[in-house]
Amino acid sequence: MPELKLLLKRFLKWRYKNISNKTFVQLLSVVVGLLAGLAAVFLKNVTYFIESLLEKGIIFSENQLYFVLPVIGLALVYLYVKFVHKEKLEHAISSILFALSRKRGLLSTKQIYTPLITAPLTVGFGGSVGLLGPAVAAGSALSSAMGRLVHVDAKTRSLLIACASTGAIASIFQSPIAAIIFAVEVFSLDLTMLSVLPLLLASISGVLTSYFFLGNEVLFSFSLAEGFDLNDTLFYLLLGIGTGMASIYFTRMYFGILKLFRPFRSPKYKLLVGGIAIGIMLYFIPPLYGEGFGFINNLLEGDHLKALGSTPFDRFADSIWVVIALLFGITIFKAIAMTTTFAAGGAGGVFIPTMVMGSALGNVVAKVINNIGFGFQVSESNFTLIGMAGLIAGVIHAPLTAIFLIAEITGGYQLFVPLMITASISYLITRNTLDYTIYTKDLARQGALLTHNKDQAVLTLMKLDDVIERNFKSVNPEMTLGQMLHDAVSKSSRNLFPVLDGEKKLVGIVLLDDIRELMFNAELYETTKVRNLMQTPPEQIFYGQDSMKTVMQKFQNSSAWNLPVIKDGKYDGFVSKSKLLTTYRRELINFTKE
């Protein structure tokens, strides 16, 4: 170990002398993209290996007992978390966004390997979630660890995390452009000359890793047969409205089911109830099993019966309206099955279930148009693709990612116009209805959400601890004016004095301007008490509750120069407007410099 540290120290010295920071970051981005790509490939292979083992066993025999598998998978995840991980599982993307805004890009090393274990167990045993989030989490944790190892600053660590997400997505979907756009849209990354080249290098590295290990194997074996028909424009508008409404349903169902499971204090009860609920859904709707890429491929190939699999409703499958109803059931229950998997303790991502739900909805809309009896005929495969884009744009609030992802993974660049129509309408509907996404709602409540708004981003990156000043002399309300002058005023360089009771709680403040005329009247020294001189502060800042944006608003509304900070009900110090603005200016310069 000492030898390794010595080698690292020598390497860093050599690097500082011979390699510029910009070149070093670009080299790191290649390595990060490679590692993230390897994590994604590992996740896919292990998950598919588990699924293939289960398919060959008696579980997938004619008895159709596979619906018991989610309970087993969730139980294995529970045992791992309890005895190995020993921490609560965090949502992959949300934890990364929090690390970027509050932890200076530092992620736990446990996030390197935990997603690689828990996600395959969850998805391989039928949990209705995706692998993209865990792949991004593992890659991001690797990049964070590498950043610490080579002593890069917080801004570079954040860029490397974005590179990791780019590499993971490029590897999973073999879509390098959409991977870069995802990092920009979801992580609110500024696309400057400083960041664009590392992202591009990481994306190339990730996609080459995928090609090296998986060859030309693609997620969707689909070739575009029909391009955009101007006569279908109205139908794409309707699909945009439909996917927008479905996105709102998806998001609200997610938070609703999580809230429903909150009363279960024991993870065992959550596991049992959630596992049984998922099993029941799988029995009636088999395509909910696992990620669902096979379901999407079958729809793209026009084989809806194969997509639906064997269900209790097979004898009615000759009716197209029964098929439509079953596909619409997948649209409804995919969100429920996914969230139940999370609530029961499973690990996975949201992105791919969103695609599954969108593909089902797009196919339903096309089938309804084709069979309603008005003589219209649209491409069901095209609507399946564009439905995916509409859900991604609405649920993730990432319309550009949705457009380029679907175009890249299918080679469907001829569909750019309908992709833009549907994705933009879906995004506009959800963005005007829901302020935040599944990834960002909790972070926004904590004031820890980075956005593309530079002012907002800088305030999010600022920490209250950096602006609290504690060199104020406190006084007691029962103290006389003379005691106050002797013990506080004469020994302080500040013009404000917090008044604290015996429990260190703030009961008021005394301003030097308020006692200036009394300071030289000795007759008042013994007769005037501090409680007669103090006033109520115009506002208070609550530590751990108020975001920096709220702090700034309190200064603006109160016109105060100093505001007290209350921590756990007790006085903790003051924030001055001058220090707040100085810190803000310094962070803004650091945030915007190339």
C-alpha positions as CSV (number, residue, x, y, z in Angstrom):
1,M,0.0,0.0,0.0
2,P,2.7,2.6,0.8
3,E,4.4,1.7,-2.5
4,L,1.2,2.4,-4.4
5,K,0.8,5.8,-2.6
6,L,4.4,6.6,-3.5
7,L,3.8,5.7,-7.2
8,L,0.7,7.7,-7.3
9,K,2.5,10.7,-5.8
10,R,5.3,10.4,-8.4
11,F,2.7,10.1,-11.2
12,L,0.9,13.2,-10.0
13,K,4.1,15.2,-9.8
14,W,5.0,14.1,-13.3
15,R,1.5,14.9,-14.5
16,Y,1.6,18.5,-13.1
17,K,4.9,19.1,-15.0
18,N,4.1,17.4,-18.3
19,I,0.3,17.3,-18.9
20,S,-2.0,20.4,-18.9
21,N,-5.2,20.2,-16.9
22,K,-7.3,20.4,-20.0
23,T,-5.5,17.4,-21.6
24,F,-5.6,15.5,-18.4
25,V,-9.3,15.9,-18.0
26,Q,-9.8,14.7,-21.6
27,L,-7.7,11.6,-20.9
28,L,-9.7,11.0,-17.7
29,S,-12.9,11.3,-19.7
30,V,-11.8,8.4,-22.0
31,V,-11.0,6.2,-19.0
32,V,-14.3,7.1,-17.2
33,G,-16.3,6.4,-20.4
34,L,-14.6,3.0,-20.7
35,L,-15.3,2.1,-17.0
36,A,-18.9,3.3,-17.2
37,G,-19.3,1.2,-20.4
38,L,-17.8,-1.8,-18.7
39,A,-20.3,-1.4,-15.8
40,A,-23.2,-1.2,-18.2
41,V,-22.0,-4.3,-20.1
42,F,-21.6,-6.2,-16.9
43,L,-25.0,-5.2,-15.7
44,K,-26.7,-6.3,-18.9
45,N,-24.8,-9.7,-19.1
46,V,-25.4,-10.6,-15.5
47,T,-29.1,-9.8,-15.6
48,Y,-29.6,-11.7,-18.9
49,F,-27.7,-14.6,-17.4
50,I,-30.0,-14.7,-14.4
51,E,-33.0,-14.5,-16.7
52,S,-31.8,-17.3,-19.0
53,L,-31.1,-19.6,-16.0
54,L,-34.6,-19.0,-14.7
55,E,-36.1,-19.6,-18.2
56,K,-34.4,-22.9,-18.5
57,G,-35.6,-24.1,-15.1
58,I,-39.0,-25.5,-14.1
59,I,-40.2,-22.1,-13.0
60,F,-41.0,-21.2,-16.6
61,S,-42.7,-24.5,-17.4
62,E,-46.3,-24.9,-18.3
63,N,-47.2,-24.3,-14.6
64,Q,-46.5,-20.6,-15.2
65,L,-45.1,-20.1,-11.6
66,Y,-42.7,-17.4,-12.6
67,F,-44.8,-14.8,-10.7
68,V,-43.2,-16.0,-7.4
69,L,-39.8,-14.9,-8.6
70,P,-40.0,-11.2,-7.6
71,V,-40.4,-12.1,-3.9
72,I,-37.2,-14.2,-4.2
73,G,-35.3,-11.4,-5.9
74,L,-36.4,-8.8,-3.5
75,A,-35.5,-11.1,-0.6
76,L,-32.0,-11.5,-1.9
77,V,-31.7,-7.7,-2.3
78,Y,-33.0,-7.2,1.3
79,L,-30.4,-9.7,2.7
80,Y,-27.6,-8.0,0.8
81,V,-28.6,-4.5,2.0
82,K,-29.1,-5.6,5.6
83,F,-25.9,-7.6,6.0
84,V,-23.5,-6.1,3.4
85,H,-24.5,-2.7,2.3
86,K,-26.0,-1.7,5.7
87,E,-27.4,1.6,4.3
88,K,-30.7,2.6,2.7
89,L,-30.7,2.1,-1.1
90,E,-30.8,5.5,-2.9
91,H,-32.4,6.3,-6.2
92,A,-29.5,6.3,-8.7
93,I,-30.0,9.6,-10.6
94,S,-31.3,11.5,-7.6
95,S,-28.3,10.6,-5.4
96,I,-26.0,11.7,-8.2
97,L,-27.8,15.1,-8.5
98,F,-27.6,15.5,-4.8
99,A,-23.8,14.7,-4.8
100,L,-23.3,17.3,-7.5
101,S,-25.1,20.1,-5.6
102,R,-24.3,19.3,-2.0
103,K,-21.3,17.0,-1.8
104,R,-19.0,18.6,-4.4
105,G,-19.2,15.6,-6.6
106,L,-18.3,13.0,-4.0
107,L,-20.1,9.7,-4.2
108,S,-19.7,6.7,-1.8
109,T,-17.5,3.9,-3.0
110,K,-20.3,1.5,-2.1
111,Q,-22.2,2.9,-5.1
112,I,-19.5,1.4,-7.4
113,Y,-20.5,-2.2,-6.6
114,T,-23.9,-2.1,-4.9
115,P,-25.9,-1.3,-8.1
116,L,-24.0,-4.1,-9.9
117,I,-25.4,-6.6,-7.4
118,T,-28.8,-5.3,-6.4
119,A,-30.0,-4.3,-9.9
120,P,-29.4,-7.7,-11.6
121,L,-31.1,-9.5,-8.7
122,T,-34.1,-7.2,-8.9
123,V,-34.5,-7.2,-12.7
124,G,-33.4,-10.7,-13.3
125,F,-36.0,-12.1,-10.9
126,G,-38.8,-10.0,-12.5
127,G,-38.7,-6.6,-10.9
128,S,-40.3,-4.2,-13.3
129,V,-37.5,-1.7,-13.4
130,G,-34.6,-0.8,-15.7
131,L,-30.8,-1.1,-15.7
132,L,-29.9,2.4,-17.0
133,G,-30.0,4.1,-13.6
134,P,-27.8,1.5,-11.8
135,A,-25.3,1.6,-14.7
136,V,-25.1,5.4,-14.5
137,A,-24.7,5.2,-10.7
138,A,-21.9,2.7,-10.8
139,G,-20.1,4.6,-13.5
140,S,-20.5,7.9,-11.7
141,A,-19.2,6.4,-8.4
142,L,-16.2,5.1,-10.3
143,S,-15.5,8.5,-11.8
144,S,-15.9,10.2,-8.4
145,A,-13.4,7.8,-6.9
146,M,-11.0,8.4,-9.7
147,G,-11.3,12.1,-9.3
148,R,-10.4,11.8,-5.6
149,L,-7.5,9.6,-6.4
150,V,-5.9,12.0,-8.9
151,H,-6.8,15.1,-6.8
152,V,-9.0,17.0,-9.2
153,D,-11.3,19.8,-8.0
154,A,-15.0,19.7,-7.4
155,K,-15.9,21.1,-10.8
156,T,-13.8,18.6,-12.7
157,R,-15.3,15.8,-10.6
158,S,-18.8,16.9,-11.6
159,L,-17.7,16.9,-15.2
160,L,-16.3,13.4,-14.9
161,I,-19.6,12.2,-13.3
162,A,-21.5,13.6,-16.4
163,C,-18.9,11.8,-18.6
164,A,-19.7,8.6,-16.7
165,S,-23.4,8.9,-17.4
166,T,-22.6,9.6,-21.0
167,G,-20.5,6.5,-21.3
168,A,-23.1,4.3,-19.6
169,I,-25.9,5.5,-21.8
170,A,-23.8,5.3,-25.0
171,S,-22.9,1.7,-24.0
172,I,-26.4,0.5,-23.2
173,F,-28.2,2.1,-26.2
174,Q,-25.3,2.6,-28.6
175,S,-26.5,6.1,-29.0
176,P,-23.5,8.5,-28.5
177,I,-25.3,11.8,-29.3
178,A,-28.3,11.1,-27.1
179,A,-25.9,10.2,-24.3
180,I,-24.3,13.6,-24.4
181,I,-27.7,15.4,-24.5
182,F,-28.9,13.4,-21.5
183,A,-26.0,14.7,-19.5
184,V,-26.8,18.3,-20.5
185,E,-30.6,18.0,-19.9
186,V,-30.7,15.9,-16.8
187,F,-27.6,17.0,-15.0
188,S,-28.1,20.7,-16.0
189,L,-24.6,20.7,-17.4
190,D,-23.4,23.8,-19.3
191,L,-22.3,22.7,-22.8
192,T,-19.2,24.8,-23.1
193,M,-15.9,24.1,-24.9
194,L,-14.6,22.9,-21.6
195,S,-17.2,20.2,-21.3
196,V,-18.2,19.2,-24.8
197,L,-14.9,17.4,-25.8
198,P,-14.7,15.3,-22.6
199,L,-18.3,14.3,-23.0
200,L,-17.7,13.4,-26.6
201,L,-14.7,11.3,-25.7
202,A,-16.5,9.6,-22.9
203,S,-19.4,8.8,-25.2
204,I,-17.2,7.4,-27.9
205,S,-15.3,5.3,-25.3
206,G,-18.6,4.0,-23.9
207,V,-20.1,3.0,-27.3
208,L,-16.9,1.4,-28.4
209,T,-16.8,-0.7,-25.2
210,S,-20.3,-1.9,-26.1
211,Y,-19.4,-2.8,-29.6
212,F,-16.2,-4.6,-28.4
213,F,-18.1,-6.8,-26.0
214,L,-21.5,-7.1,-27.6
215,G,-20.6,-6.7,-31.3
216,N,-23.3,-5.3,-33.5
217,E,-26.1,-6.6,-31.2
218,V,-28.7,-3.8,-30.9
219,L,-31.5,-3.3,-28.5
220,F,-34.2,-2.9,-31.2
221,S,-33.9,-5.0,-34.3
222,F,-35.9,-2.6,-36.4
223,S,-35.5,-1.0,-39.8
224,L,-37.7,2.0,-40.7
225,A,-40.1,1.0,-43.5
226,E,-42.3,4.1,-43.5
227,G,-41.3,7.7,-43.1
228,F,-43.2,10.8,-42.1
229,D,-46.6,11.3,-43.8
230,L,-47.9,14.9,-43.6
231,N,-51.5,13.5,-43.4
232,D,-50.6,11.9,-40.0
233,T,-49.6,15.2,-38.3
234,L,-52.9,15.4,-36.4
235,F,-52.5,11.9,-35.1
236,Y,-48.9,12.8,-33.8
237,L,-50.4,15.8,-32.1
238,L,-52.9,13.5,-30.4
239,L,-50.1,11.1,-29.4
240,G,-48.3,14.1,-27.9
241,I,-51.3,14.9,-25.8
242,G,-51.8,11.3,-24.8
243,T,-48.1,10.8,-23.8
244,G,-48.2,14.1,-21.9
245,M,-51.2,12.9,-19.9
246,A,-49.6,9.5,-19.4
247,S,-46.4,11.2,-18.1
248,I,-48.4,13.0,-15.5
249,Y,-50.1,9.8,-14.5
250,F,-46.7,8.0,-14.4
251,T,-45.1,10.6,-12.1
252,R,-48.1,10.9,-9.8
253,M,-48.5,7.2,-9.5
254,Y,-44.8,6.9,-8.6
255,F,-45.1,9.3,-5.6
256,G,-48.6,7.9,-4.7
257,I,-47.4,4.3,-4.4
258,L,-44.3,5.3,-2.4
259,K,-46.5,7.2,0.0
260,L,-48.8,4.2,0.2
261,F,-45.9,2.0,1.4
262,R,-44.6,4.5,3.9
263,P,-46.7,3.2,6.8
264,F,-44.9,-0.1,6.6
265,R,-42.0,0.5,8.9
266,S,-40.4,-2.9,8.5
267,P,-38.6,-3.6,5.2
268,K,-39.8,-7.2,5.5
269,Y,-43.5,-6.1,5.3
270,K,-42.7,-3.9,2.3
271,L,-40.9,-6.8,0.6
272,L,-43.7,-9.3,1.2
273,V,-46.6,-7.0,0.2
274,G,-44.7,-5.5,-2.8
275,G,-43.4,-8.9,-4.0
276,I,-46.9,-10.5,-3.9
277,A,-48.4,-7.4,-5.7
278,I,-45.8,-7.6,-8.4
279,G,-46.3,-11.4,-8.7
280,I,-50.1,-10.9,-9.2
281,M,-49.5,-8.3,-11.9
282,L,-47.0,-10.6,-13.7
283,Y,-49.5,-13.4,-13.7
284,F,-52.1,-11.4,-15.5
285,I,-49.7,-9.2,-17.5
286,P,-46.5,-11.2,-18.2
287,P,-44.7,-8.4,-20.3
288,L,-44.3,-6.5,-17.0
289,Y,-41.5,-9.0,-16.1
290,G,-38.1,-7.4,-16.0
291,E,-37.0,-4.5,-18.2
292,G,-39.3,-5.2,-21.2
293,F,-37.1,-4.8,-24.2
294,G,-38.4,-8.0,-25.7
295,F,-41.9,-6.6,-25.4
296,I,-40.9,-3.4,-27.4
297,N,-39.1,-5.5,-30.1
298,N,-42.2,-7.7,-30.6
299,L,-44.4,-4.6,-31.0
300,L,-41.9,-3.1,-33.5
301,E,-42.1,-6.3,-35.4
302,G,-45.9,-6.2,-35.5
303,D,-46.3,-9.3,-33.4
304,H,-48.6,-8.1,-30.6
305,L,-49.6,-11.6,-29.5
306,K,-46.0,-12.5,-28.9
307,A,-45.5,-9.2,-27.1
308,L,-48.4,-9.9,-24.8
309,G,-47.3,-13.5,-24.1
310,S,-49.5,-16.1,-22.4
311,T,-52.2,-14.5,-20.3
312,P,-55.5,-15.7,-18.8
313,F,-57.2,-13.8,-21.6
314,D,-55.7,-15.8,-24.5
315,R,-59.0,-17.2,-25.7
316,F,-60.2,-13.6,-26.4
317,A,-57.0,-12.5,-28.2
318,D,-58.6,-12.9,-31.6
319,S,-60.4,-9.7,-31.0
320,I,-58.3,-6.6,-31.8
321,W,-60.1,-4.6,-29.1
322,V,-59.2,-7.2,-26.5
323,V,-55.6,-6.8,-27.6
324,I,-55.9,-3.0,-27.4
325,A,-57.3,-3.3,-23.9
326,L,-54.4,-5.6,-22.8
327,L,-51.8,-3.2,-24.3
328,F,-53.5,-0.3,-22.6
329,G,-53.3,-2.4,-19.4
330,I,-49.6,-2.5,-19.8
331,T,-49.6,1.3,-20.2
332,I,-51.4,1.6,-16.9
333,F,-49.7,-1.1,-14.9
334,K,-46.1,-0.6,-15.9
335,A,-45.9,2.5,-13.7
336,I,-47.6,0.6,-10.8
337,A,-45.3,-2.4,-11.2
338,M,-42.2,-0.3,-11.4
339,T,-43.0,1.8,-8.4
340,T,-44.1,-1.2,-6.4
341,T,-40.6,-2.7,-7.1
342,F,-38.9,0.4,-5.7
343,A,-41.2,0.6,-2.7
344,A,-40.6,-3.1,-1.9
345,G,-36.9,-2.5,-1.7
346,G,-35.8,-3.3,-5.2
347,A,-33.0,-1.4,-7.2
348,G,-33.2,-0.2,-10.7
349,G,-34.0,2.7,-13.0
350,V,-37.0,4.7,-14.3
351,F,-35.8,5.4,-17.8
352,I,-36.4,2.0,-19.5
353,P,-39.9,1.4,-17.9
354,T,-40.8,4.8,-19.3
355,M,-39.9,3.5,-22.8
356,V,-41.9,0.3,-22.3
357,M,-45.0,2.3,-21.2
358,G,-44.5,4.7,-24.1
359,S,-44.2,1.9,-26.7
360,A,-47.4,0.3,-25.4
361,L,-49.3,3.6,-25.5
362,G,-48.0,4.5,-29.0
363,N,-49.1,1.1,-30.3
364,V,-52.5,1.4,-28.7
365,V,-53.1,4.8,-30.3
366,A,-52.1,3.5,-33.7
367,K,-54.3,0.4,-33.4
368,V,-57.3,2.5,-32.4
369,I,-56.8,4.8,-35.4
370,N,-56.4,1.8,-37.7
371,N,-59.5,0.0,-36.4
372,I,-61.9,2.7,-35.5
373,G,-63.6,2.4,-38.9
374,F,-62.9,5.8,-40.4
375,G,-60.5,4.5,-43.1
376,F,-57.3,5.9,-41.6
377,Q,-54.1,3.9,-41.7
378,V,-51.0,4.7,-39.8
379,S,-47.7,2.9,-39.1
380,E,-48.0,1.0,-35.8
381,S,-44.2,0.6,-35.5
382,N,-43.6,4.3,-36.0
383,F,-46.2,5.2,-33.4
384,T,-44.6,2.6,-31.1
385,L,-41.3,4.4,-31.4
386,I,-42.7,7.9,-31.1
387,G,-44.7,6.9,-28.1
388,M,-41.5,6.1,-26.3
389,A,-40.1,9.5,-27.1
390,G,-43.2,11.2,-25.8
391,L,-43.0,9.4,-22.5
392,I,-39.3,10.1,-22.1
393,A,-39.8,13.8,-22.8
394,G,-42.7,14.0,-20.4
395,V,-41.5,11.9,-17.5
396,I,-37.8,12.8,-17.5
397,H,-38.4,16.4,-18.8
398,A,-35.7,15.7,-21.5
399,P,-37.3,16.2,-24.9
400,L,-34.0,16.4,-26.9
401,T,-32.7,13.2,-25.3
402,A,-36.0,11.5,-26.3
403,I,-35.8,12.7,-29.9
404,F,-32.2,11.8,-30.5
405,L,-32.3,8.5,-28.6
406,I,-35.2,7.1,-30.6
407,A,-33.7,8.4,-33.8
408,E,-30.3,6.8,-33.1
409,I,-31.3,3.4,-31.7
410,T,-33.6,2.8,-34.6
411,G,-31.9,4.7,-37.5
412,G,-35.2,6.5,-37.8
413,Y,-34.0,9.9,-38.7
414,Q,-36.8,10.2,-41.2
415,L,-39.1,10.5,-38.2
416,F,-37.5,13.6,-36.8
417,V,-40.6,15.8,-37.5
418,P,-43.1,13.6,-35.7
419,L,-40.6,12.9,-32.9
420,M,-40.3,16.7,-32.4
421,I,-44.1,17.2,-32.6
422,T,-44.9,14.5,-30.0
423,A,-42.0,15.1,-27.7
424,S,-42.4,18.8,-27.5
425,I,-46.2,18.6,-26.8
426,S,-45.7,16.0,-24.2
427,Y,-42.9,18.0,-22.5
428,L,-45.0,21.3,-22.6
429,I,-48.0,19.6,-21.0
430,T,-46.0,17.9,-18.2
431,R,-43.7,20.9,-17.6
432,N,-46.7,23.2,-17.2
433,T,-48.4,20.7,-14.9
434,L,-45.5,19.2,-12.9
435,D,-42.7,21.5,-11.8
436,Y,-40.4,18.6,-11.1
437,T,-39.6,15.1,-12.2
438,I,-39.3,11.7,-10.4
439,Y,-35.6,12.5,-10.2
440,T,-35.8,16.1,-8.9
441,K,-38.9,16.5,-6.7
442,D,-37.3,15.6,-3.4
443,L,-34.1,17.6,-4.3
444,A,-36.2,20.7,-5.0
445,R,-37.8,20.5,-1.6
446,Q,-34.4,20.4,0.0
447,G,-33.1,23.3,-2.2
448,A,-30.5,21.0,-3.7
449,L,-31.6,21.0,-7.3
450,L,-29.2,22.2,-10.0
451,T,-30.8,23.9,-13.0
452,H,-29.6,25.5,-16.2
453,N,-30.4,28.9,-14.6
454,K,-27.0,30.2,-13.5
455,D,-28.3,32.2,-10.6
456,Q,-30.3,29.3,-9.3
457,A,-27.4,26.9,-9.9
458,V,-25.0,29.1,-8.0
459,L,-27.4,29.5,-5.1
460,T,-27.8,25.7,-5.0
461,L,-24.1,25.1,-4.9
462,M,-23.6,27.6,-2.0
463,K,-23.6,26.3,1.5
464,L,-25.1,28.1,4.5
465,D,-22.1,27.1,6.7
466,D,-19.8,29.1,4.4
467,V,-21.6,32.4,5.1
468,I,-22.5,32.1,8.8
469,E,-20.6,34.4,11.1
470,R,-20.3,33.6,14.8
471,N,-18.1,36.5,16.2
472,F,-21.1,38.3,17.6
473,K,-21.1,39.1,21.4
474,S,-24.4,37.8,22.9
475,V,-26.2,39.5,25.8
476,N,-28.9,38.4,28.3
477,P,-32.3,40.1,28.5
478,E,-31.9,40.7,32.2
479,M,-28.5,42.3,31.7
480,T,-28.3,46.1,32.5
481,L,-27.2,48.7,30.0
482,G,-24.0,49.2,31.9
483,Q,-23.2,45.5,31.9
484,M,-23.9,45.3,28.2
485,L,-21.6,48.2,27.4
486,H,-18.8,46.7,29.6
487,D,-19.1,43.0,28.6
488,A,-20.3,43.2,25.0
489,V,-20.1,46.6,23.3
490,S,-16.6,47.5,24.4
491,K,-15.3,44.1,23.3
492,S,-17.0,43.7,20.0
493,S,-16.3,45.1,16.5
494,R,-19.9,44.4,15.4
495,N,-22.8,46.8,15.6
496,L,-25.4,44.1,16.5
497,F,-25.9,42.0,19.6
498,P,-28.0,38.8,19.8
499,V,-30.1,38.6,23.0
500,L,-30.2,35.0,24.3
501,D,-32.0,33.4,27.2
502,G,-30.6,30.7,29.5
503,E,-31.1,28.0,26.9
504,K,-29.3,29.9,24.1
505,K,-32.5,30.6,22.3
506,L,-32.8,33.9,20.5
507,V,-35.3,36.3,22.1
508,G,-34.3,39.5,20.2
509,I,-31.5,41.7,18.9
510,V,-30.0,45.0,20.0
511,L,-28.6,47.3,17.4
512,L,-25.8,49.7,18.2
513,D,-27.7,52.5,16.6
514,D,-30.6,52.0,19.0
515,I,-28.5,52.6,22.1
516,R,-26.0,55.1,20.7
517,E,-27.8,58.1,22.4
518,L,-28.0,56.1,25.7
519,M,-24.4,55.0,25.9
520,F,-23.2,58.2,27.5
521,N,-26.0,58.6,30.0
522,A,-24.6,57.0,33.2
523,E,-27.9,57.4,35.0
524,L,-29.5,54.7,32.8
525,Y,-26.7,52.1,33.3
526,E,-28.3,50.4,36.2
527,T,-32.0,51.1,35.6
528,T,-32.3,50.1,31.9
529,K,-32.4,46.4,31.0
530,V,-31.5,44.8,27.7
531,R,-35.1,43.5,27.4
532,N,-36.2,47.1,27.2
533,L,-33.8,47.8,24.3
534,M,-34.1,44.7,22.2
535,Q,-36.2,44.3,19.1
536,T,-37.5,41.4,17.1
537,P,-35.3,40.5,14.0
538,P,-37.2,41.2,10.7
539,E,-36.5,37.6,9.6
540,Q,-34.8,34.4,10.8
541,I,-32.9,31.8,8.8
542,F,-33.6,28.2,9.8
543,Y,-30.6,25.9,9.4
544,G,-31.3,22.7,7.5
545,Q,-34.7,24.0,6.3
546,D,-34.1,27.2,4.3
547,S,-32.3,26.9,0.9
548,M,-29.9,29.6,-0.2
549,K,-32.6,30.8,-2.5
550,T,-34.9,31.3,0.4
551,V,-32.1,33.0,2.4
552,M,-31.6,35.5,-0.5
553,Q,-35.4,36.1,-0.6
554,K,-35.5,36.8,3.1
555,F,-32.8,39.4,2.8
556,Q,-34.6,41.0,-0.2
557,N,-38.0,41.0,1.6
558,S,-36.7,42.3,4.9
559,S,-34.1,44.8,3.6
560,A,-32.0,43.7,6.5
561,W,-28.2,43.6,6.5
562,N,-27.9,40.8,9.1
563,L,-30.2,38.0,9.8
564,P,-29.9,35.4,12.7
565,V,-29.5,31.7,12.0
566,I,-31.5,29.3,14.1
567,K,-30.2,25.7,14.3
568,D,-32.3,23.1,16.2
569,G,-34.2,25.9,17.9
570,K,-31.1,27.7,19.2
571,Y,-29.1,30.7,18.0
572,D,-26.2,29.7,15.8
573,G,-24.9,33.0,14.4
574,F,-25.7,35.6,11.7
575,V,-25.6,35.9,8.0
576,S,-24.6,39.3,6.6
577,K,-25.8,40.5,3.3
578,S,-22.3,41.6,2.3
579,K,-20.7,38.2,3.0
580,L,-23.6,36.5,1.2
581,L,-23.2,38.6,-1.9
582,T,-19.4,38.2,-1.8
583,T,-19.7,34.4,-1.6
584,Y,-22.3,34.4,-4.3
585,R,-20.0,36.4,-6.6
586,R,-17.1,34.1,-6.0
587,E,-19.2,31.0,-6.7
588,L,-20.6,32.6,-9.9
589,I,-17.1,33.4,-11.2
590,N,-16.0,29.8,-10.5
591,F,-19.2,28.4,-12.0
592,T,-19.0,30.3,-15.3
593,K,-15.2,30.3,-16.0
594,E,-14.0,28.1,-18.9
